[in-house]
Amino acid sequence: MASPGRARAQTLTSDGTVSTKAARTPSAIGTAIETGCRRPLTGSQVIAQLTKDLSNIDKSLLTDNISGPHRGRTRSNSPGPMPSDPALAGLDLRSEGSHPPLSIVTAPARTPSWTGTLWVPALLGAGFVAWTLLPAWLAGNLHPDTLEGLYWGQHWLWGYHKHPPLAAWSSELVHAAFGSANWAYYALSQTYIAAAFAGIWLLTRDIAGRRAALVAVVLLALTHYTTYAAPRFNPNTVQFAFWAWTMALFWRALTRDRAVWWALTGVAAGLGVLAKYSIGVLLATLFTYLLLSPSGRRHFARPGFYIGLAAFLAVIAPHLIWLLQNDFVTLGYLADRGDETLIGPSGHLVGPLSFLGDQLFAIVPMLLAAGIGLGALGRERTGRLVRLARQRLRSPAGGYLVFVYLVPIIALAIASAATGIRIRTMWGMSFVLAAPPLLALALPALAGQGFSGGIAPRFRIAALALAPLFLAGFTVLMLVKPGLSGTPNIMNLDGPALSSAVETLWRHSQSGPLETVIGTIPEAGTVALYAGSRPQVFEDADPALSPWVDPARLLQTGAAYASRRQPVPGQPIAGLCPQAVTAYPWPARTALGTALQDRTVWIAVLPGRAAPATTCPG
């Protein structure tokens, strides 16, 4: 029989093992709770007192580990001790069935050594460099999405016919510093992805601790959205960063209820809207979370929420004014884009299944790394880990992550089923962001608690082995596959070669600088990027798509033409008559110099004239 001053308590550690420790002194009890007691307690007294204290905790306003680093302060009315595992705050920690009571002690706390965790920033830094330099070597031209943003950004507007302005502005700032150097735009994409890493690190650190935060960013590095698709810089990439920060700052605002966090949440959300409207799915999800949560509804009676709303409106106000002045042109594009993706009656089934498949595919490498990290588990240990994961996911922090991860996915799947619209893969890019912190929270063994190296060795090995596979896949896409088939990827085309051909054609008959190029996105955008005079783009000769074009100035200076569409004989283009019409074989090659199939592009000179032409010489 145990003596009065000595009791034994079973402990479920984060890696699923059970340890039995003697609780004799306040220092022993201190391993089970963060804030020490004033007098020694037995193990049974600790559990009884802890159960009593936890029953008084508001499950939405958690301990300092959940809501953030409020050292020595909590939002509970109870002065009692707080649990050391932040994810288990506010829970009934009794085990299920006939198992003995479980204390909430994790494995013995060890400060992560730099040698044990330095590989994480090294992995992320190597990824930044690799995904900047590898595309710059493999690709001969930027992706059309990036080219489009570049010629939008030449004109500092508060919106463009497809999207809000933030991505275009970002591209223009990079061009001002680095010109047409392709690597700079791949680095720009990686910069926004790095910002997303930082937001997810902050969110996970606040919810599950520093080690789990490292696990989360490693998991986020193991998806095609942050690797394989990263060279395609566009509004999705910019939104990716602000989606992550909106989730992180909202959690801080919710749990700390300070005006500064609400204001920063509003700013992040507003910048997300200026990147792409689809962040509205996240904002609707967060608003719904407030409505459904009893503690969340209390914020409607407090000033913080309204401070955040004011900050949000202040950020997007100029864009709203632009929308009013331009007849909500971007919303019309969204409607047209939706019509383009209709896939018939079968789309009501195929559409949502395809979208859900895309979301599953995005997290498969994460799940694989997590599975390898946990190693081969026995039946008993697996059961213990499942119970620990269930307890963590039942916490308010777990509920928040589950909500912001699943609700947007389910909502869009239902919308696709109802309308038959196919949700494109890149539209769901930001949905993956809640998955890494969710996995890191539910599987604390990945954080290596109990390992001197800082993070579970198997997980480290898995991550370091999987990350290069994405580089290999991109190399196959850009180098191996085109080399074998002879058919180029759109980024295999030689951008400077097309621009040089158009400039040469222009100089043969025109004395002034080339100010405007008319044509389709990839062709006209390529000429605009690499031409020495950096002409503006008049997309498809449509003023609605390029409102910055001055018709009178265009008529006076003329333009070049670069498009996959052959000019119609005798028909003017923007009031100008094409001359020297040429079918130009746009060359393509791999990074190793292997020639690929040319793409025919029609180029021409449109000389200026005194009055708009109604017909042209055949």
Buried (B, 14 or more C-beta within 10 A) or exposed (E): EEEEEEBEBBBBBBBBBBBEBEBBEEEBBBBBBBBEBEEBBBBBBBBEBBEEBBEEBBBBBBBBBBBBEBEEEBBBEBEBBBBBBBBBBBBEBEBEEEBEEBBBBBBEEBEBEEEBBEBBEEBBEBBBEBBBEBBBEBBBBBBBBBBBBBBBBBBEBBBBBBBBBBBBBBBBEBBEEBEBEBBBBBBBBBBBBBBBBBBBBBBBBBBBBBBBBBBBBBBBBBBBBBBBBBBBBBBBBBBBBBBBBBBBBBBBBBBBBBBBBBBBBBBBBBBBBBBBBBBEBBBEBBEBBBEEBEBBEBBEEEEBBBBBBEBBEEBBEEBBEBBEEBEBBBEBBBEEEBEEBEBEEEBBEBBBEBBBEBBEEBBEBBBBBBBBBBEEBEEEBEBBBEBBBEBBBBBBBBBBBBBBBBBBBEBBBEBBBEBBBBBBBBBBBBBBBBBBBBBBBBBBBBBBBBBEBBBBBBBBEBBBEBBEEBBEEBBEBBBEBBBEEEEBBBBBBBBBBBBBBBBEBBEEEBEEBBBBBBBBBBBBBBBBBBBEBBBBBBBBBEEEBBEBBEEEEBBEBBBBBBBEEEBEEEEBBBBBBBBBBBEBEBBBBBBEEBEBEBBEBBBBBBBBBEEEBEEBEE
